[in-house]
Amino acid sequence: MRVAVVGATGLVGRTMLRVLEEKIAPNTPIDVIPIATRRSTGKSVFFFGRKYTVRAIDEGIPAVDFALFSAGSEASLTYAPAFVSKGATVIDNSSAFRMDPKVPLVVPHVNPEDIRDHQGIIANPNCSTIQMVIFLKPLLDAFGIEAVDVVTFQAVSGAGYKGLFALEAEEDGGFYDHTPFAKRIHRNVIPQIGGFKEGYSTEEWKMINETQKILHTKLRVNPTAVRVPVKVGHSEAVHILLGSTPPIEDVYRVLEKAPAVVLLKDDYVTPMDVEGRDEVFVGRLRFHPDNPRLLSAWVVADNLRRGAATNAVEILQLLMEE
């Protein structure tokens, strides 16, 4: 099986290679082709103990079975159709195709059936959306959901290497000229991820629109997305208005059976605890004392793995099974 990883030198691209090693390469021989934009040409990556030199994407489109894209929307819009034209199926981690009605937006633990409708491109959702819908889907199925309010606490690695470099420079007393953040991030929190439209940031619109598309419902989602000085791991304070009034024990039972969810009945985790893990960790579950339908939780996941690379590789696994 030939697999191209486009954006192989980025944070998510390198994580994709690692997850491919762990989840697919031990059982299925993979001929991997690492690709990046021209500024990364000549750099090296490792896959299954072998060193690979990264080729530039504008050197020509190789013939592959699958292409995992994590090189940004511009590269995806330019090159993903070219890969499809040569017979590849593209799994794209950018926002380029997520809201295209012809492109399925897939979280394998939530809406795997949508993968059957692809026309060569499958979109990988936003990191904060992925971990939230994995938590919401079993509750939606069991009890119904009328509305969701969520505040995210998102790691700087969600902005790629530039986000990490900005935090590290500020921690050392300097400033990174190419910072992706609107304000200083060290010892600070920034309630803005992307630009604003109608009062909501780009990240917040992603959570609204993507959640509705993935869950096939016009669920009201009201997010506030916040960047925090954490390197890896997104946290979310999620408040859900359920459609019924189940006892907390029933909620526990549903979440204990949910795929990719780790339920912490009497505990919680922090971003530092989940780095390198693929599960979505759910803790601090409680009902509001004045509203037996209002369920709150603390939801944490590794944004590079669960929120990006792992979901993309799990889509690949679904395609292989098909």
C-alpha positions as CSV (number, residue, x, y, z in Angstrom):
1,M,0.0,0.0,0.0
2,R,1.4,3.4,-1.0
3,V,0.6,6.3,1.2
4,A,1.6,9.9,0.7
5,V,1.8,12.2,3.8
6,V,1.6,15.8,2.6
7,G,2.9,18.2,5.2
8,A,5.1,15.5,6.6
9,T,7.5,17.9,8.3
10,G,4.8,19.7,10.3
11,L,3.6,18.8,13.8
12,V,0.6,16.9,12.6
13,G,2.4,15.4,9.7
14,R,5.1,13.9,11.9
15,T,2.4,12.7,14.2
16,M,0.5,11.1,11.3
17,L,3.7,9.1,10.4
18,R,4.0,8.0,14.1
19,V,0.4,6.9,14.2
20,L,0.7,5.0,10.9
21,E,3.7,3.2,12.4
22,E,1.7,2.2,15.4
23,K,-1.7,1.3,13.9
24,I,-1.2,0.1,10.4
25,A,2.4,-0.6,9.5
26,P,2.8,-3.6,11.9
27,N,0.1,-5.5,9.9
28,T,0.1,-3.9,6.5
29,P,3.3,-3.1,4.5
30,I,3.3,0.6,3.7
31,D,5.4,2.4,1.1
32,V,5.3,5.9,2.6
33,I,6.1,9.0,0.6
34,P,6.7,12.1,2.7
35,I,5.9,15.3,0.9
36,A,6.0,19.0,1.9
37,T,6.0,22.5,0.5
38,R,9.3,23.6,-1.2
39,R,10.6,25.3,1.9
40,S,10.9,21.9,3.6
41,T,12.4,20.1,0.6
42,G,15.4,18.0,1.6
43,K,14.4,17.7,5.3
44,S,14.3,14.1,6.7
45,V,11.6,12.2,8.5
46,F,11.7,8.6,9.9
47,F,9.2,5.9,9.3
48,F,9.4,2.4,10.7
49,G,13.1,2.8,11.4
50,R,14.0,4.1,7.9
51,K,15.1,7.6,7.1
52,Y,13.2,9.4,4.2
53,T,14.1,12.5,2.4
54,V,11.1,14.8,2.0
55,R,10.1,15.7,-1.6
56,A,8.5,18.9,-2.7
57,I,4.8,18.8,-3.6
58,D,5.3,20.8,-6.8
59,E,7.8,18.1,-8.2
60,G,4.9,16.0,-9.4
61,I,2.0,14.0,-8.0
62,P,3.1,10.4,-7.2
63,A,0.8,7.5,-7.8
64,V,-0.5,6.4,-4.4
65,D,-3.5,4.6,-2.9
66,F,-4.1,7.2,-0.2
67,A,-2.8,10.7,0.6
68,L,-3.0,12.2,4.1
69,F,-2.9,16.0,3.9
70,S,-1.8,18.3,6.7
71,A,-0.2,21.2,4.8
72,G,-2.9,23.9,5.2
73,S,-6.0,24.8,3.2
74,E,-4.1,26.4,0.3
75,A,-2.1,23.3,-0.4
76,S,-5.2,21.1,-0.1
77,L,-7.2,23.2,-2.5
78,T,-4.4,23.2,-5.0
79,Y,-3.1,19.6,-4.8
80,A,-5.8,17.3,-3.3
81,P,-7.8,17.2,-6.6
82,A,-4.6,16.3,-8.5
83,F,-4.1,13.3,-6.2
84,V,-7.7,12.2,-6.7
85,S,-7.3,12.5,-10.5
86,K,-4.4,10.0,-10.2
87,G,-6.5,7.5,-8.3
88,A,-5.8,8.3,-4.7
89,T,-8.2,8.8,-1.9
90,V,-7.4,12.0,0.1
91,I,-7.9,12.4,3.8
92,D,-7.6,16.1,4.4
93,N,-6.8,17.7,7.8
94,S,-7.3,21.3,6.7
95,S,-10.5,23.3,6.7
96,A,-10.6,23.4,2.9
97,F,-13.3,20.9,2.3
98,R,-15.0,20.4,5.6
99,M,-18.2,22.3,4.8
100,D,-18.3,21.2,1.2
101,P,-21.7,19.3,0.9
102,K,-20.0,16.8,-1.5
103,V,-17.2,16.0,1.0
104,P,-18.0,13.8,4.0
105,L,-16.7,15.1,7.4
106,V,-15.9,12.0,9.4
107,V,-15.1,10.9,12.9
108,P,-15.0,7.1,12.7
109,H,-16.3,6.6,16.2
110,V,-19.3,9.0,15.5
111,N,-20.4,8.8,11.8
112,P,-18.4,6.1,10.0
113,E,-21.3,5.5,7.6
114,D,-20.7,8.9,6.0
115,I,-17.4,7.6,4.5
116,R,-19.3,5.7,1.8
117,D,-20.4,8.9,0.1
118,H,-16.9,10.2,-0.7
119,Q,-15.9,11.2,-4.2
120,G,-12.2,11.0,-3.6
121,I,-11.8,13.4,-0.7
122,I,-12.7,12.9,3.0
123,A,-12.4,15.8,5.5
124,N,-10.9,15.4,8.9
125,P,-12.7,17.8,11.4
126,N,-11.2,20.5,13.6
127,C,-9.4,19.2,16.7
128,S,-11.7,20.8,19.2
129,T,-14.7,19.5,17.3
130,I,-13.4,15.9,17.2
131,Q,-13.0,15.4,20.9
132,M,-16.3,17.1,21.7
133,V,-18.4,15.0,19.3
134,I,-16.9,11.8,20.5
135,F,-18.2,12.7,23.9
136,L,-21.6,14.1,22.7
137,K,-22.6,11.3,20.3
138,P,-23.4,8.6,22.9
139,L,-25.3,11.1,25.0
140,L,-27.2,12.3,21.9
141,D,-28.2,8.8,21.1
142,A,-29.2,7.8,24.6
143,F,-30.9,10.9,26.0
144,G,-31.2,13.5,23.2
145,I,-29.5,16.9,23.4
146,E,-31.1,20.3,23.0
147,A,-28.1,22.6,23.3
148,V,-24.4,22.7,24.1
149,D,-22.3,25.5,25.6
150,V,-18.6,24.9,25.6
151,V,-15.5,26.8,26.5
152,T,-12.3,25.5,25.1
153,F,-8.7,25.8,26.5
154,Q,-6.6,25.0,23.5
155,A,-2.9,24.3,23.4
156,V,-0.5,26.4,21.3
157,S,0.5,23.3,19.2
158,G,-2.9,23.7,17.6
159,A,-1.2,26.6,15.7
160,G,1.6,24.3,14.6
161,Y,5.3,24.9,15.1
162,K,4.8,28.6,15.1
163,G,2.6,28.4,18.1
164,L,5.2,26.4,20.0
165,F,8.0,28.7,18.9
166,A,6.0,31.8,20.1
167,L,5.4,30.3,23.6
168,E,9.0,29.2,23.9
169,A,10.4,32.5,22.9
170,E,8.2,34.4,25.3
171,E,9.0,31.9,28.1
172,D,12.7,32.9,27.5
173,G,11.9,36.6,27.7
174,G,11.8,37.2,24.0
175,F,9.2,37.5,21.2
176,Y,8.7,35.4,18.1
177,D,8.2,37.7,15.1
178,H,6.0,35.2,13.3
179,T,3.7,34.5,16.3
180,P,0.2,33.3,15.2
181,F,-1.4,34.8,18.3
182,A,-3.2,38.2,18.6
183,K,-1.6,38.9,22.0
184,R,1.3,37.5,24.1
185,I,0.5,33.9,25.1
186,H,3.0,33.3,28.0
187,R,1.3,33.6,31.3
188,N,-1.8,34.7,29.5
189,V,-5.0,33.4,27.9
190,I,-6.4,34.7,24.6
191,P,-10.2,34.4,23.8
192,Q,-9.5,34.5,20.1
193,I,-8.6,31.7,17.6
194,G,-8.8,33.1,14.1
195,G,-10.6,36.2,12.9
196,F,-14.0,37.3,14.1
197,K,-17.3,37.2,12.2
198,E,-20.6,38.2,13.8
199,G,-18.9,38.1,17.2
200,Y,-17.6,34.5,16.9
201,S,-14.1,33.5,16.0
202,T,-13.1,31.2,13.2
203,E,-12.5,28.4,15.6
204,E,-15.9,28.9,17.2
205,W,-17.7,28.8,13.8
206,K,-15.9,25.6,13.0
207,M,-17.2,24.0,16.2
208,I,-20.8,25.2,15.4
209,N,-20.9,24.2,11.8
210,E,-18.8,21.0,11.9
211,T,-20.7,19.6,14.9
212,Q,-24.0,20.0,13.1
213,K,-22.6,18.4,9.9
214,I,-21.1,15.4,11.7
215,L,-24.1,14.7,14.0
216,H,-26.6,15.4,11.2
217,T,-28.6,17.8,13.4
218,K,-29.1,21.5,13.8
219,L,-28.0,21.3,17.4
220,R,-27.4,24.7,19.0
221,V,-23.7,24.9,19.9
222,N,-22.4,28.0,21.6
223,P,-18.6,28.0,21.9
224,T,-16.0,30.3,23.3
225,A,-12.5,29.2,22.0
226,V,-9.5,30.2,24.2
227,R,-5.8,29.7,23.5
228,V,-3.8,28.9,26.6
229,P,-0.1,28.6,27.3
230,V,-0.1,24.8,27.2
231,K,2.0,22.9,24.6
232,V,-0.1,19.9,23.9
233,G,-3.6,18.9,24.9
234,H,-7.0,20.7,24.5
235,S,-9.4,20.9,27.4
236,E,-13.1,21.7,27.2
237,A,-15.7,22.7,29.8
238,V,-18.9,21.3,28.2
239,H,-22.4,22.1,29.4
240,I,-25.2,20.0,27.8
241,L,-28.9,20.5,28.0
242,L,-30.2,17.0,27.6
243,G,-33.5,16.1,26.2
244,S,-34.4,13.9,29.2
245,T,-33.5,13.6,32.9
246,P,-31.5,10.5,33.4
247,P,-29.9,9.7,36.7
248,I,-26.1,10.2,36.7
249,E,-25.6,6.4,36.9
250,D,-27.3,6.0,33.5
251,V,-24.9,8.7,32.1
252,Y,-22.0,6.7,33.5
253,R,-23.2,3.5,31.9
254,V,-23.5,5.1,28.5
255,L,-20.1,6.7,28.6
256,E,-18.4,3.6,29.9
257,K,-19.5,1.8,26.7
258,A,-18.6,4.7,24.4
259,P,-15.7,4.1,22.0
260,A,-12.6,6.1,22.5
261,V,-13.9,7.6,25.8
262,V,-12.3,7.2,29.2
263,L,-14.7,8.0,31.9
264,L,-13.3,9.3,35.2
265,K,-16.2,9.2,37.7
266,D,-14.5,10.8,40.7
267,D,-11.5,12.4,39.1
268,Y,-10.2,14.5,36.1
269,V,-7.1,14.8,34.0
270,T,-5.1,17.7,32.7
271,P,-3.5,18.2,29.3
272,M,-0.2,17.1,30.7
273,D,-1.8,13.7,31.6
274,V,-3.1,12.9,28.1
275,E,-0.1,13.7,25.8
276,G,0.5,10.8,23.6
277,R,-2.9,9.2,24.2
278,D,-5.7,8.6,21.7
279,E,-8.7,8.6,24.0
280,V,-11.0,11.4,25.0
281,F,-11.0,11.7,28.8
282,V,-14.2,12.8,30.5
283,G,-14.3,13.9,34.2
284,R,-16.1,16.2,36.6
285,L,-19.5,15.0,35.4
286,R,-22.3,16.6,37.4
287,F,-25.9,17.8,37.0
288,H,-26.8,21.3,37.9
289,P,-28.6,21.4,41.3
290,D,-31.4,23.6,39.8
291,N,-31.7,21.8,36.5
292,P,-31.7,18.0,36.3
293,R,-31.2,18.1,32.5
294,L,-28.1,20.3,32.6
295,L,-25.0,18.1,32.5
296,S,-21.5,19.5,32.8
297,A,-18.2,17.8,32.1
298,W,-14.4,18.4,31.7
299,V,-13.2,16.9,28.5
300,V,-9.5,16.5,27.6
301,A,-7.6,15.0,24.6
302,D,-4.2,15.2,22.8
303,N,-5.0,17.6,20.0
304,L,-2.2,16.3,17.8
305,R,-3.2,12.7,18.0
306,R,-6.9,12.4,18.8
307,G,-7.7,15.8,17.4
308,A,-5.9,15.3,14.1
309,A,-3.5,12.4,13.2
310,T,-5.3,9.5,14.9
311,N,-8.7,10.5,13.5
312,A,-7.1,10.7,10.0
313,V,-5.5,7.3,10.3
314,E,-8.7,5.8,11.7
315,I,-10.4,7.1,8.5
316,L,-7.8,5.3,6.5
317,Q,-8.5,2.1,8.4
318,L,-12.2,2.5,7.6
319,L,-11.3,2.8,3.9
320,M,-9.1,-0.2,4.0
321,E,-12.0,-2.2,5.6
322,E,-14.4,-1.0,2.9
